[in-house]
């Protein structure tokens, strides 16, 4: 019988390089940090982003101002053009007094509430744009 031979040493395998773990949140954070730095350093890109937000808020304010002007400013014109409408009474009170003295306040509150909600949506869209990851 053959004598047992010494085992042949295997060649040493190089150790595999350590894996680097990349998390999507880290990538998103780097892109958001870049955009935030452009805003704080007031670069041209940052100025364009802020200018877009200001324009969106201004457009919203002008649209709702038009709603108020047409809604409340149109009532005196209606009563001047159609005097019969101005003589209508509801529960013993003339319609112009009810519309301009009572209904105007809930209308203005509704327009104000709408403005706040839409302005917050504009700001949230801006925040989402600033914090989204760059591709």
N, C-alpha and C positions, 0 to 999 in steps of 0.2 A: 504494500500500500504506500501511497505517496504521503510524505510527511506534510503536515499542515504548513502552509507557507504564511509568511507574514502578510497581513492585509496591505494592499497597495493604497497609499493615502490618495484621496481624491483631490483634485486641484481645488484650491479655495475659490469659492464663488464671491464675486464682488457684491458688497451689500447694496441693495437697491436704494436709489435716492429717496429721501423722505418725501412723502406726498404733501403737496400744498393744498390746503382746503380753501376753496373760494366760495364765499357765501354771497348770494345775490344782494343782500342788504348792504354789504360792504361796497359793492359796485355802485349801487344806487346812492349810497352816502357820498361817495367820491364825486359823482356827477352833481349832486345837490350842493355839495360844498363849493364846487366850482361856480355854479350859478349864483349862490349866495355871496361868494367873494366878488363876483362881477357887480352885484347889487351894492354891496358895501363900499367897494372901491369906485363906484360910479363910472364904470367903463361904458362904452357905447352900447354894448349889449344890455347892460343893466339899465341904462337910461331908456332904451327902447322898450324894455319890459315894463318899467314904471310908467312910461308915457302911454303904453297900451292900456294899463289899468286905469289911469286917469281919464283917458278918452272913453273907456267903457262906462265909468261912473258918470262922466259928464253927459254922455248920450242918454243914460238912464234918467238922470235928473231932468234933462230937456224934454224927454218923452212924457214923463209924469207931470211936468209943468204944463205941457200942452193939454193933457187930460184935465187938469184943474182949470185952466183958462177956458177951455171949451165947456166943461161941465158947469162951472159957476159963472163964468163971464157970459156964457150964452143965454143964461136965464133972463137977464134984463132985456137982451135983444128979443127974446121970444115974447116977453110981455109987451114990448114996444111994437113989435110987428103984428102980434095977434092980441089985441086988447081984451078980447073975449076970454082968453085963457087967464088973464090977470084978474078977472072979475069972478072966477070960480071960487066957491067957498067949500071948505071941507070942515065939518064939525063946527061950523060957525066962524071959521078963521079963513081969511083970504089965502089962496094958494101961494102967491108970492111970499107971504110971511112964513108960511110953513116950509117952503123950499129953501129960501135964503136964511131964515132964522133958526130953523130946527134941523132940516135934512142936510144942511151944509156941513155941520160938525161931524156926523158919522161918515160922510163922504171924505172929508179931509183926513179923518183918522184912518180910513181904509186906504187912502192913497199913501199916507205916511207909513203904514204897516207894510204895504206892498213895496215901497221904496227900500225900507230896511231889509226886507227879505231878499230882494233882488241885488242890493248892494253887497250883502253878505255872500250871496252866491258868486258875484263877480270876484270878491276877495278870495273866496275858496278856490275858484278856478285859477286865480293868479298863484295862490299858494301851491296848488297841485302842479302847475306848470313849473314853478321854481324847484319843487322837490322831486319831480319825476326823474328817473335815471336817463342819462344820455345814451344814445345808441351808437 
